[in-house]
Amino acid sequence: MAKACACHILVKTSEEAENLKQLLAKGASFHELAKKHSLCPSGKKGGDLGEFRSGQMVKPFDDVVFKKPILEIHGPVKTQFGFHLIKTLYRA
């Protein structure tokens, strides 16, 4: 079964996610923005979710992590939790 490692930033609105994505495009640190803005407890670790298997996350999140290019920032991705910016670090 496929495994991946990803980090994310979870916010309430798509606009907030877009604003953060623009900051990232200008060179802001993903980990620093996650610590400052993410609503997920993983924000304290810079958004790091560690390694997980396909199917462990909600489907829209899982689809990005396991199907989109790695080391790129994807989103905003809407789930029942809010809007995510997702960066997949590796897949195995």
N, CA, C and O atoms as CSV, one atom per row, in Angstrom:
chain,resi,resn,atom,element,x,y,z
A,1,MET,N,N,0.834,-1.194,0.000
A,1,MET,CA,C,0.000,0.000,0.000
A,1,MET,C,C,0.874,1.253,0.000
A,1,MET,O,O,1.903,1.310,0.673
A,2,ALA,N,N,0.446,2.247,-0.764
A,2,ALA,CA,C,1.216,3.489,-0.904
A,2,ALA,C,C,1.279,4.265,0.400
A,2,ALA,O,O,0.310,4.323,1.158
A,3,LYS,N,N,2.446,4.862,0.645
A,3,LYS,CA,C,2.651,5.729,1.811
A,3,LYS,C,C,3.135,7.079,1.307
A,3,LYS,O,O,3.715,7.190,0.227
A,4,ALA,N,N,2.882,8.111,2.120
A,4,ALA,CA,C,3.368,9.441,1.764
A,4,ALA,C,C,3.645,10.229,3.025
A,4,ALA,O,O,3.191,9.875,4.113
A,5,CYS,N,N,4.395,11.300,2.863
A,5,CYS,CA,C,4.651,12.246,3.938
A,5,CYS,C,C,4.257,13.621,3.398
A,5,CYS,O,O,4.671,14.008,2.305
A,6,ALA,N,N,3.460,14.348,4.168
A,6,ALA,CA,C,2.997,15.655,3.699
A,6,ALA,C,C,2.895,16.626,4.855
A,6,ALA,O,O,2.852,16.241,6.024
A,7,CYS,N,N,2.859,17.897,4.494
A,7,CYS,CA,C,2.562,18.935,5.478
A,7,CYS,C,C,1.446,19.791,4.885
A,7,CYS,O,O,1.255,19.841,3.670
A,8,HIS,N,N,0.716,20.461,5.773
A,8,HIS,CA,C,-0.400,21.265,5.285
A,8,HIS,C,C,-0.623,22.462,6.193
A,8,HIS,O,O,-0.144,22.521,7.325
A,9,ILE,N,N,-1.364,23.404,5.654
A,9,ILE,CA,C,-1.840,24.558,6.421
A,9,ILE,C,C,-3.359,24.522,6.289
A,9,ILE,O,O,-3.892,24.512,5.179
A,10,LEU,N,N,-4.044,24.504,7.416
A,10,LEU,CA,C,-5.508,24.457,7.437
A,10,LEU,C,C,-6.048,25.801,7.914
A,10,LEU,O,O,-5.692,26.281,8.990
A,11,VAL,N,N,-6.914,26.401,7.094
A,11,VAL,CA,C,-7.543,27.679,7.457
A,11,VAL,C,C,-9.043,27.599,7.194
A,11,VAL,O,O,-9.521,26.647,6.577
A,12,LYS,N,N,-9.786,28.607,7.667
A,12,LYS,CA,C,-11.248,28.582,7.558
A,12,LYS,C,C,-11.783,28.946,6.186
A,12,LYS,O,O,-12.818,28.427,5.769
A,13,THR,N,N,-11.087,29.842,5.471
A,13,THR,CA,C,-11.643,30.332,4.205
A,13,THR,C,C,-10.700,30.099,3.030
A,13,THR,O,O,-9.482,30.004,3.182
A,14,SER,N,N,-11.309,30.013,1.866
A,14,SER,CA,C,-10.535,29.865,0.647
A,14,SER,C,C,-9.694,31.119,0.396
A,14,SER,O,O,-8.575,31.026,-0.111
A,15,GLU,N,N,-10.235,32.300,0.752
A,15,GLU,CA,C,-9.495,33.555,0.574
A,15,GLU,C,C,-8.222,33.564,1.416
A,15,GLU,O,O,-7.163,33.978,0.945
A,16,GLU,N,N,-8.329,33.108,2.655
A,16,GLU,CA,C,-7.153,33.044,3.531
A,16,GLU,C,C,-6.108,32.101,2.946
A,16,GLU,O,O,-4.914,32.401,2.953
A,17,ALA,N,N,-6.569,30.957,2.438
A,17,ALA,CA,C,-5.650,29.991,1.816
A,17,ALA,C,C,-4.970,30.610,0.591
A,17,ALA,O,O,-3.769,30.426,0.392
A,18,GLU,N,N,-5.719,31.332,-0.220
A,18,GLU,CA,C,-5.147,31.977,-1.408
A,18,GLU,C,C,-4.105,33.021,-1.015
A,18,GLU,O,O,-3.052,33.118,-1.646
A,19,ASN,N,N,-4.397,33.804,0.031
A,19,ASN,CA,C,-3.439,34.810,0.499
A,19,ASN,C,C,-2.134,34.154,0.955
A,19,ASN,O,O,-1.045,34.633,0.636
A,20,LEU,N,N,-2.253,33.060,1.701
A,20,LEU,CA,C,-1.061,32.344,2.166
A,20,LEU,C,C,-0.308,31.738,0.978
A,20,LEU,O,O,0.923,31.730,0.963
A,21,LYS,N,N,-1.035,31.238,-0.003
A,21,LYS,CA,C,-0.401,30.655,-1.182
A,21,LYS,C,C,0.422,31.712,-1.927
A,21,LYS,O,O,1.503,31.417,-2.438
A,22,GLN,N,N,-0.093,32.933,-1.982
A,22,GLN,CA,C,0.652,34.023,-2.627
A,22,GLN,C,C,1.934,34.338,-1.849
A,22,GLN,O,O,2.981,34.588,-2.446
A,23,LEU,N,N,1.848,34.323,-0.515
A,23,LEU,CA,C,3.044,34.550,0.303
A,23,LEU,C,C,4.080,33.451,0.052
A,23,LEU,O,O,5.277,33.722,-0.038
A,24,LEU,N,N,3.605,32.214,-0.059
A,24,LEU,CA,C,4.505,31.091,-0.323
A,24,LEU,C,C,5.169,31.243,-1.690
A,24,LEU,O,O,6.352,30.941,-1.847
A,25,ALA,N,N,4.412,31.706,-2.668
A,25,ALA,CA,C,4.954,31.903,-4.017
A,25,ALA,C,C,6.053,32.968,-4.012
A,25,ALA,O,O,6.944,32.954,-4.863
A,26,LYS,N,N,5.983,33.884,-3.052
A,26,LYS,CA,C,6.995,34.948,-2.931
A,26,LYS,C,C,8.167,34.519,-2.053
A,26,LYS,O,O,9.070,35.312,-1.787
A,27,GLY,N,N,8.151,33.260,-1.603
A,27,GLY,CA,C,9.295,32.746,-0.864
A,27,GLY,C,C,9.117,32.595,0.636
A,27,GLY,O,O,10.077,32.274,1.338
A,28,ALA,N,N,7.909,32.820,1.146
A,28,ALA,CA,C,7.670,32.644,2.588
A,28,ALA,C,C,7.869,31.174,2.972
A,28,ALA,O,O,7.712,30.278,2.142
A,29,SER,N,N,8.211,30.944,4.227
A,29,SER,CA,C,8.444,29.594,4.736
A,29,SER,C,C,7.120,28.879,5.015
A,29,SER,O,O,6.285,29.377,5.771
A,30,PHE,N,N,6.935,27.701,4.395
A,30,PHE,CA,C,5.726,26.908,4.625
A,30,PHE,C,C,5.578,26.606,6.111
A,30,PHE,O,O,4.499,26.771,6.680
A,31,HIS,N,N,6.672,26.163,6.739
A,31,HIS,CA,C,6.618,25.785,8.156
A,31,HIS,C,C,6.263,26.964,9.051
A,31,HIS,O,O,5.488,26.814,9.995
A,32,GLU,N,N,6.824,28.138,8.761
A,32,GLU,CA,C,6.524,29.321,9.579
A,32,GLU,C,C,5.072,29.757,9.409
A,32,GLU,O,O,4.414,30.110,10.387
A,33,LEU,N,N,4.569,29.735,8.179
A,33,LEU,CA,C,3.165,30.102,7.960
A,33,LEU,C,C,2.226,29.099,8.623
A,33,LEU,O,O,1.188,29.485,9.162
A,34,ALA,N,N,2.578,27.827,8.588
A,34,ALA,CA,C,1.756,26.809,9.245
A,34,ALA,C,C,1.715,27.055,10.753
A,34,ALA,O,O,0.652,26.977,11.370
A,35,LYS,N,N,2.863,27.349,11.340
A,35,LYS,CA,C,2.915,27.605,12.786
A,35,LYS,C,C,2.049,28.800,13.164
A,35,LYS,O,O,1.419,28.809,14.221
A,36,LYS,N,N,2.023,29.786,12.312
A,36,LYS,CA,C,1.323,31.030,12.607
A,36,LYS,C,C,-0.179,30.971,12.293
A,36,LYS,O,O,-0.983,31.574,13.004
A,37,HIS,N,N,-0.560,30.242,11.224
A,37,HIS,CA,C,-1.933,30.333,10.721
A,37,HIS,C,C,-2.761,29.054,10.771
A,37,HIS,O,O,-3.990,29.128,10.768
A,38,SER,N,N,-2.124,27.879,10.816
A,38,SER,CA,C,-2.883,26.632,10.686
A,38,SER,C,C,-3.766,26.366,11.901
A,38,SER,O,O,-3.347,26.546,13.045
A,39,LEU,N,N,-4.993,25.933,11.631
A,39,LEU,CA,C,-5.942,25.583,12.696
A,39,LEU,C,C,-5.749,24.146,13.173
A,39,LEU,O,O,-6.314,23.749,14.193
A,40,CYS,N,N,-4.964,23.376,12.450
A,40,CYS,CA,C,-4.711,21.974,12.800
A,40,CYS,C,C,-3.634,21.894,13.880
A,40,CYS,O,O,-2.695,22.689,13.872
A,41,PRO,N,N,-3.758,20.944,14.807
A,41,PRO,CA,C,-2.696,20.765,15.817
A,41,PRO,C,C,-1.315,20.552,15.193
A,41,PRO,O,O,-0.302,20.850,15.826
A,42,SER,N,N,-1.263,20.037,13.951
A,42,SER,CA,C,0.023,19.836,13.274
A,42,SER,C,C,0.726,21.165,12.993
A,42,SER,O,O,1.924,21.182,12.711
A,43,GLY,N,N,-0.001,22.263,13.067
A,43,GLY,CA,C,0.593,23.578,12.846
A,43,GLY,C,C,1.764,23.846,13.766
A,43,GLY,O,O,2.725,24.511,13.380
A,44,LYS,N,N,1.688,23.329,14.985
A,44,LYS,CA,C,2.783,23.510,15.949
A,44,LYS,C,C,4.084,22.898,15.436
A,44,LYS,O,O,5.175,23.324,15.816
A,45,LYS,N,N,3.954,21.884,14.560
A,45,LYS,CA,C,5.125,21.224,13.964
A,45,LYS,C,C,5.344,21.712,12.540
A,45,LYS,O,O,5.905,20.992,11.714
A,46,GLY,N,N,4.908,22.923,12.252
A,46,GLY,CA,C,5.081,23.462,10.912
A,46,GLY,C,C,4.188,22.800,9.876
A,46,GLY,O,O,4.486,22.836,8.682
A,47,GLY,N,N,3.101,22.198,10.325
A,47,GLY,CA,C,2.158,21.544,9.417
A,47,GLY,C,C,2.504,20.111,9.081
A,47,GLY,O,O,1.809,19.476,8.288
A,48,ASP,N,N,3.574,19.585,9.674
A,48,ASP,CA,C,4.048,18.235,9.354
A,48,ASP,C,C,3.069,17.177,9.856
A,48,ASP,O,O,2.782,17.102,11.051
A,49,LEU,N,N,2.560,16.365,8.936
A,49,LEU,CA,C,1.635,15.285,9.293
A,49,LEU,C,C,2.342,13.940,9.419
A,49,LEU,O,O,1.725,12.940,9.785
A,50,GLY,N,N,3.632,13.920,9.117
A,50,GLY,CA,C,4.363,12.660,9.172
A,50,GLY,C,C,3.946,11.749,8.030
A,50,GLY,O,O,3.357,12.188,7.041
A,51,GLU,N,N,4.266,10.469,8.190
A,51,GLU,CA,C,3.977,9.492,7.142
A,51,GLU,C,C,2.621,8.844,7.391
A,51,GLU,O,O,2.274,8.530,8.530
A,52,PHE,N,N,1.863,8.648,6.329
A,52,PHE,CA,C,0.561,7.991,6.444
A,52,PHE,C,C,0.279,7.217,5.159
A,52,PHE,O,O,0.936,7.427,4.139
A,53,ARG,N,N,-0.690,6.334,5.220
A,53,ARG,CA,C,-1.039,5.486,4.083
A,53,ARG,C,C,-2.229,6.059,3.314
A,53,ARG,O,O,-3.022,6.836,3.845
A,54,SER,N,N,-2.325,5.659,2.073
A,54,SER,CA,C,-3.472,6.028,1.248
A,54,SER,C,C,-4.750,5.556,1.934
A,54,SER,O,O,-4.832,4.413,2.383
A,55,GLY,N,N,-5.744,6.432,2.014
A,55,GLY,CA,C,-7.009,6.071,2.642
A,55,GLY,C,C,-7.135,6.528,4.080
A,55,GLY,O,O,-8.230,6.476,4.640
A,56,GLN,N,N,-6.043,6.977,4.702
A,56,GLN,CA,C,-6.106,7.416,6.102
A,56,GLN,C,C,-6.647,8.836,6.244
A,56,GLN,O,O,-7.176,9.196,7.295
A,57,MET,N,N,-6.519,9.638,5.196
A,57,MET,CA,C,-7.005,11.019,5.224
A,57,MET,C,C,-8.310,11.107,4.448
A,57,MET,O,O,-8.654,10.189,3.704
A,58,VAL,N,N,-9.034,12.197,4.616
A,58,VAL,CA,C,-10.275,12.381,3.854
A,58,VAL,C,C,-9.948,12.409,2.362
A,58,VAL,O,O,-8.855,12.815,1.967
A,59,LYS,N,N,-10.905,11.973,1.534
A,59,LYS,CA,C,-10.648,11.750,0.112
A,59,LYS,C,C,-10.064,12.957,-0.640
A,59,LYS,O,O,-9.083,12.780,-1.363
A,60,PRO,N,N,-10.613,14.167,-0.508
A,60,PRO,CA,C,-10.017,15.279,-1.274
A,60,PRO,C,C,-8.541,15.506,-0.924
A,60,PRO,O,O,-7.734,15.836,-1.794
A,61,PHE,N,N,-8.196,15.328,0.354
A,61,PHE,CA,C,-6.811,15.487,0.821
A,61,PHE,C,C,-5.956,14.351,0.253
A,61,PHE,O,O,-4.874,14.576,-0.290
A,62,ASP,N,N,-6.465,13.145,0.391
A,62,ASP,CA,C,-5.782,11.941,-0.098
A,62,ASP,C,C,-5.497,12.036,-1.601
A,62,ASP,O,O,-4.411,11.681,-2.058
A,63,ASP,N,N,-6.480,12.516,-2.359
A,63,ASP,CA,C,-6.311,12.623,-3.812
A,63,ASP,C,C,-5.143,13.524,-4.172
A,63,ASP,O,O,-4.381,13.215,-5.088
A,64,VAL,N,N,-4.994,14.635,-3.462
A,64,VAL,CA,C,-3.880,15.545,-3.744
A,64,VAL,C,C,-2.555,14.878,-3.384
A,64,VAL,O,O,-1.619,14.876,-4.184
A,65,VAL,N,N,-2.480,14.323,-2.200
A,65,VAL,CA,C,-1.219,13.744,-1.719
A,65,VAL,C,C,-0.747,12.588,-2.596
A,65,VAL,O,O,0.451,12.452,-2.843
A,66,PHE,N,N,-1.675,11.753,-3.068
A,66,PHE,CA,C,-1.274,10.556,-3.795
A,66,PHE,C,C,-1.354,10.668,-5.326
A,66,PHE,O,O,-0.944,9.747,-6.033
A,67,LYS,N,N,-1.881,11.794,-5.842
A,67,LYS,CA,C,-2.023,11.909,-7.294
A,67,LYS,C,C,-1.342,13.131,-7.898
A,67,LYS,O,O,-1.010,13.122,-9.083
A,68,LYS,N,N,-1.128,14.171,-7.118
A,68,LYS,CA,C,-0.542,15.413,-7.660
A,68,LYS,C,C,0.984,15.391,-7.486
A,68,LYS,O,O,1.509,14.619,-6.684
A,69,PRO,N,N,1.689,16.242,-8.244
A,69,PRO,CA,C,3.155,16.275,-8.141
A,69,PRO,C,C,3.645,16.600,-6.721
A,69,PRO,O,O,3.042,17.402,-6.007
A,70,ILE,N,N,4.752,15.955,-6.334
A,70,ILE,CA,C,5.319,16.202,-5.005
A,70,ILE,C,C,6.124,17.504,-5.004
A,70,ILE,O,O,6.521,18.012,-6.053
A,71,LEU,N,N,6.353,18.024,-3.803
A,71,LEU,CA,C,7.135,19.236,-3.548
A,71,LEU,C,C,6.553,20.493,-4.196
A,71,LEU,O,O,7.255,21.487,-4.382
A,72,GLU,N,N,5.271,20.438,-4.535
A,72,GLU,CA,C,4.553,21.621,-5.018
A,72,GLU,C,C,3.438,21.906,-4.026
A,72,GLU,O,O,2.973,21.006,-3.327
A,73,ILE,N,N,3.014,23.157,-3.969
A,73,ILE,CA,C,1.936,23.515,-3.049
A,73,ILE,C,C,0.619,23.471,-3.811
A,73,ILE,O,O,0.448,24.164,-4.814
A,74,HIS,N,N,-0.304,22.657,-3.330
A,74,HIS,CA,C,-1.603,22.467,-3.963
A,74,HIS,C,C,-2.696,23.032,-3.069
A,74,HIS,O,O,-2.614,22.960,-1.843
A,75,GLY,N,N,-3.690,23.578,-3.683
A,75,GLY,CA,C,-4.828,24.074,-2.931
A,75,GLY,C,C,-5.198,25.479,-3.352
A,75,GLY,O,O,-4.583,26.057,-4.248
A,76,PRO,N,N,-6.195,26.013,-2.707
A,76,PRO,CA,C,-6.918,25.480,-1.560
A,76,PRO,C,C,-7.720,24.213,-1.906
A,76,PRO,O,O,-8.361,24.121,-2.953
A,77,VAL,N,N,-7.656,23.256,-0.993
A,77,VAL,CA,C,-8.408,22.009,-1.108
A,77,VAL,C,C,-9.452,22.021,0.006
A,77,VAL,O,O,-9.110,22.097,1.186
A,78,LYS,N,N,-10.731,21.944,-0.377
A,78,LYS,CA,C,-11.805,22.026,0.606
A,78,LYS,C,C,-12.122,20.640,1.167
A,78,LYS,O,O,-12.289,19.673,0.423
A,79,THR,N,N,-12.201,20.566,2.495
A,79,THR,CA,C,-12.685,19.368,3.185
A,79,THR,C,C,-13.668,19.839,4.252
A,79,THR,O,O,-13.932,21.035,4.381
A,80,GLN,N,N,-14.202,18.901,5.007
A,80,GLN,CA,C,-15.125,19.286,6.080
A,80,GLN,C,C,-14.416,20.057,7.196
A,80,GLN,O,O,-15.070,20.654,8.051
A,81,PHE,N,N,-13.092,20.045,7.189
A,81,PHE,CA,C,-12.311,20.725,8.227
A,81,PHE,C,C,-12.019,22.186,7.876
A,81,PHE,O,O,-11.748,22.999,8.760
A,82,GLY,N,N,-12.074,22.513,6.584
A,82,GLY,CA,C,-11.749,23.858,6.131
A,82,GLY,C,C,-11.019,23.780,4.799
A,82,GLY,O,O,-11.292,22.908,3.974
A,83,PHE,N,N,-10.090,24.704,4.603
A,83,PHE,CA,C,-9.336,24.774,3.351
A,83,PHE,C,C,-7.857,24.508,3.623
A,83,PHE,O,O,-7.258,25.105,4.517
A,84,HIS,N,N,-7.291,23.612,2.843
A,84,HIS,CA,C,-5.909,23.179,3.048
A,84,HIS,C,C,-5.002,23.664,1.920
A,84,HIS,O,O,-5.405,23.722,0.758
A,85,LEU,N,N,-3.776,24.007,2.286
A,85,LEU,CA,C,-2.679,24.099,1.332
A,85,LEU,C,C,-1.822,22.884,1.655
A,85,LEU,O,O,-1.437,22.685,2.808
A,86,ILE,N,N,-1.524,22.086,0.663
A,86,ILE,CA,C,-0.872,20.799,0.889
A,86,ILE,C,C,0.424,20.709,0.111
A,86,ILE,O,O,0.483,21.045,-1.072
A,87,LYS,N,N,1.462,20.249,0.793
A,87,LYS,CA,C,2.752,20.004,0.154
A,87,LYS,C,C,3.150,18.573,0.476
A,87,LYS,O,O,3.408,18.235,1.631
A,88,THR,N,N,3.197,17.730,-0.561
A,88,THR,CA,C,3.622,16.342,-0.377
A,88,THR,C,C,5.140,16.289,-0.455
A,88,THR,O,O,5.731,16.729,-1.441
A,89,LEU,N,N,5.772,15.750,0.586
A,89,LEU,CA,C,7.225,15.702,0.648
A,89,LEU,C,C,7.797,14.490,-0.072
A,89,LEU,O,O,8.831,14.582,-0.732
A,90,TYR,N,N,7.121,13.352,0.059
A,90,TYR,CA,C,7.540,12.156,-0.686
A,90,TYR,C,C,6.424,11.128,-0.687
A,90,TYR,O,O,5.516,11.167,0.143
A,91,ARG,N,N,6.511,10.199,-1.645
A,91,ARG,CA,C,5.618,9.045,-1.700
A,91,ARG,C,C,6.489,7.803,-1.825
A,91,ARG,O,O,7.531,7.826,-2.481
A,92,ALA,N,N,6.056,6.728,-1.197
A,92,ALA,CA,C,6.820,5.486,-1.296
A,92,ALA,C,C,5.888,4.337,-1.647
A,92,ALA,O,O,6.335,3.197,-1.778
